[in-house]
Amino acid sequence: MPLRSLVATLTAGLAAAATTLAAAGPVHADSARGHACSPTVSIEKHSDALDKTTYAGTFVGNLSGLAVDRDGSLLAVSDRSALFTLDRRTLAPKGVLPLATQSGAALDSEAVAVDRDGTLLVASETEPTVRRYDRRGRILGSLPVPDELAVAPAGRAVANQTFEGLTLLPGGRTLLASMEGTLTGDPAGVVRLQTWQRHGGAGEFRLSAQYGYRVDTGLGVVEVAGLPGGRLLVLERGFTAGVGNTVRLYAADTRRATDLRRTTATGRTSSTPRVTDTDGVRLVRKTLLADLVDCPSLGATAKQPQPNPLLDNIEGMTVTGAARPGGRLDVLLVSDDNQNTVQTTRFYSLSLSLPLRIRTA
């Protein structure tokens, strides 16, 4: 083909392509960003497959906590007294276990952890308490809880603002529960992280260190996930009517934080009655990994106003596998739909890398 004809042909083709792109509209920003939510966090995919479904006559929703079982299956606890076993790859339910209190009453089950012997540790925010169940749902006992963490008037906690997160740290010797809200008398925005320590291979958990953690304004701690070396992933969440959810993922480090217990003249250990800004208390350090509003939406839709249609009432989190090459972790989140038509049961698969240092308190 002569050069003049070739140039004419190319020019016509480019003009046609430009016309086609203009008609299609601008390229969505997600296309340029890929799946990155931040420099350290990316979202791989999301799934609404279980939204408003039932399994064995039980509504699959109200999911508040996640854990990986010993066989690799997923456990998802509902705050309506049910524990689901899910296929790790497809999320399809494989079983459901009813849960109840010692009196047989319904359980406000918010978080779950699998102990080394396979028994289940389930946090309830009603009292609050952590109960131990066998694999048939029978209660084997409960862990001691400091008096001040009880809901008022028995303690200083606010109803529906107690144990929301629970995690067994690597090694299985330390269990940690997170309070969602601030105790009456504590500084605004400081919540408590309570730990229990096991001594010996099969010993019972005993009350141990308690730490202060400062949440962002208007947010609460809804889940924690243990990492090696005393580090944590912390999920903070809030909701504003007409605007939607705020969900932020932090890396946190308890290792230099003040233990809020004090030793009395009798040598007994108890929690300090108040935490004030002038006590010289060192709070748990934290570093923001991602504000999930910055994640690409990946085609997700929202049933109510949200700053990003991907967002919903995210409440559960677990680390689903060992670090990838390059030190990245796979993390799974789930939203609690509250059995509400304007909320969604949604799973989020994230990949993240941890900072070498956690800088702020």
N, C-alpha and C positions, 0 to 999 in steps of 0.2 A: 504494500500500500504506500502511495506517495506520502512524503512527510506532511504536506499541507492537508491531505485527507485525514491522516492519523491525528493531527492536532485538532481538526474540526470534530472528529469523532469523540476524542477525549473531552473536549470542551462541552460538547452536548451531554455526555454522560455525567460529568461533574455537575452540570446545571440541573439535570434530572434528579440526581441524588440530593442536591441541596433543597430542591422543591419538596422531595419526599420527607426529609428530616424536618423541614419547617412545618409541613402539614401534621406530622406526628407530634409536634410540641417539643419542649426542651427535655433533654435527658435527665432522669431523676437523679438527685444527688447521691442516692444509695449506690448507683452504678459506679460512681467515681470513688466512693469510700470503701467499697468492698463490704466486709462484715465487721469492721472494726468499730468498737464502742469507745475505745480509748487506746493509747499506745500499748497498754498491757492486757486489754480484754477484747475478745471478739466473740460474736454470737454465731454459732454454727447453723442452728435451725431452731424452729419452735414447732409445737404440735398442740392442736386443739382436739385431738382425736377422742379424748375421754370426756369432753364437755357435755354435761347434761345426759350422761349415759347411766345405766344401771348394770350391776353384776350380782347374780345370785339373789336378786330381790333387794339389793342395797344400792342406794344412790351413790354414784362415784363422783364425789365432789367434796367441798368443805375441806380440801387437803391443806394441812397446816405444817407438816413436817415430812422429811425424806431421810432415808438411810439406805446404805448398801448392806444386804444380808450376807451371811457367810458364804452362800453358794453363788453370789454375784447378782442375785435378783434384787429388785428395788422394793423397799417398803415405803408406803405412803400412808401416813396417819391422818384420819379425818377427825375434826373436832366434834363430830357427832358419834363418838364411841365406836369407831371401826378402824381396823388396820388392814390395808390392802397389800397384797403381794403382786408386783407387776413384772412383766417380762422386761428385762433391761434394754432390749433392742427395740421392741415394738411398743412397749408400754401397755400391752394388753393385760388386763387383770387375770391372775392365775389363782387367786384365793382371797378370802376376806375373813377376818377374825373379829368377832364382837369383843368389845372392851367394856368394863364397868368398874365402879368403885367397890369397896369391901361390902357395902350394903346392897349392891346390885343396881345402884343408881347410874344414870347416864354420866359419861365422862367427858369433860372439856379437854380432850387430848390434843395438845399443841405441838409436841415434838417427840421423836423417838430415836433411841440409840440401841445398837445390838451389842450386848456384853460378850466377853470372850467365850463364855460357856454357852452362848446362843440364847440366853434369856433376854427379854425385852425390857428396856427402861423407857418409861413413858411419862412425860411431863404433863401435868394438868395445871391450868392457871386459876382454877376455882379457889384452892386453899392458900397457896399452891402446894404441890407435892410432886415427888417422883416415885412412881410405883414400879415394882419389878413383877413381870408376868412370865409364866412359862409359855411354851409354844401352843398351848391349848387355850390361852387367855385366862388362866387362873392366877390370882394374885399370890405372889410368894413373899411379899413384904414391901416396905417403903423406906425411903431414905430420910434421915433427920433433916429438918429445915430450920434455920434460925428464926427465932420468934418475930423479929422485926420485919421479916419478909412476908408474914401472913397478912391477909387482907384485913383492913380495919373493921371493927375495933380491936381485933386480936393482935394486930400488928400495925405497920405503917404503910402497907401497900394499898394501892387503889384497885378496886375490882376491875377485872379484865385487863390489867396492866402488870401481871406477874410473869411466871415462867412461860416464855414463848419459844425459847431456843434451848437445845440440849445437844451436847456432843461429847463423845468419848475420845480423848486425845490419843494419838498414836502410842502404842505400848500398852494401852488399856489400864493404866494405873490412875489416871485422873479423869474425872467426869466434871463437866462444866455446864451450868444452866445460866441463861441470861434472862434478866427481868426486862420486860418491854418498856415500862415507865418508871418514873422517879418516885422514890419513897417520900412520904410527907416529912418535911423537915430537912431533906437533902437539897443541895443547890439545884436549881432548875437545869434540866438537861443531863444530869449525871444519873446513870442507872447502875445497878449492881450486877456483877458477875460472880456467882457462887460456885465454888468447887468442892468436890469430895475427893479424898485420896484413899487409895487402896494400899495396904501394907501386906506384902506376901502375895504369892501367886493366886490364891483363891480367896483372899480376905475380903471382908465386907467393906464397903465404902464408908468412910468417916468424914465428918465435916472438916473442911480445910480452908485454904485462903479465900478471901472475898475481896474483890477489886471494884474500883469505880471506873466507869467508862462514860465519856461525854459524847452524847449523840448530837447530830446537827439539829438546828432549831426546827421544831415542829415534827421531828421524826422520832421513831422508837426502834429498839432492836427487836427484830422479828425472827432471826435465826443466826446461829453460829455454827462453824465447822472447824474442827480441830486440825492443826497442821503440826509437823514436827517442830521441836524446839520451843514449845510454848506459844507458838503463833496461832492466830485464828483468822478465818474469814468471817466477817461480820456483815450481815445484811440489815440495813436501815430502811425504814419505809414510813411514809406518811400519806395522808389523803386530804385534798381540799375540794369541797363541793363545787361543781361547775368547772373545775380545772382538771382534776384527776389525781393520779398517784405520783409520788416522788419515790424512787427506789435507787439507793446507792450501795455499792459494794466496796467494803474496806478490808485492808489487811491490818491486823492488830497484833500487838505484842504485850503480853502480861509480865514479862520477865523482870522489869524494873519498877513495876507498879507497887504501890503500898498495899500491904495486907491490912484490910480494914478491921481485923480482929485486934483485940488488946488483951494483954495478960493482966489479971487482977492480982490483988495482994495474996489471994489464996492459991495462985498458980493456975487457976482455971482460965480458959480462953473463951471469950465471947466477942460478938460483933460490936464495933463501936456504935453508940446510940445515934450519932449524927455525923455527917460529913459536911464540913464548911469550907468555904474557899480559903480560909486563913489557917487551916490545919496543917499546911505543908504536905498535903496528901499528893502523891504522885499517881496520876491517873494512867490508865492503859493507853499506850501510844497507838496511833492509828494513821494510816495513809490511804487516801482515796485511790481506788483502782479504777472505778468507772461510775459515772452517773448514767443509769440505763436509759435515760431520755435521749442520750446521744447515740444509742445503737440504731443501726438501720432497721426499718420496720419489717423488712422481708415479706411484705404483702399482708401483714397482720391487720385485722380490723378490730375496732373497739365498739362496744355496745353503749358506752357512755362517754362523755368528754374525757379525753386524755391528751397530754402534751405530745405523746407519741402513741399511735394506735397499738404498738407492741405491748405497752404497759398494761398491767392490771394489778390486782391485789396480791402481789408476790409475797409469799410467806414462808416457803420451805426451801431448803438448800442442802445439798450434800456433794462431797467430792466423789466422783464416780470412778476414778482410776488413778494409777500412779502417774508421776510426771512423765510427760512426753519428752522426746529428744529436744533439748534446748531448755528443759526445765518447765515446760508448760503443763498446767493441770486442767483436767476436764471436770467441769462443775455443772450440776443440774439444778435448776430452780423450778418451783411450781407456784401457781397462784391459787388462792382460796376464793372460790366463787360465791361462798356463803349461801349456796343454793338460790341464787338471785338471778333473775333473768337479764340484768344489765351487767353482770360480771361473768368471767370466763375461767374455766379450768384450763390452764395453759402451762405447758412444760417448755423450758428454755435450756438449750444446750450451749454452754459457754466454754471457751478456752482462755486461760489466763496465765500470765507469768507474775511471779512475786518480786517485789523490790528487794534489793539486798539489805536495805536499811529502812526501818519504819520511823518516821521523823517526828511526828507531832503527837501531842497528848490532847 
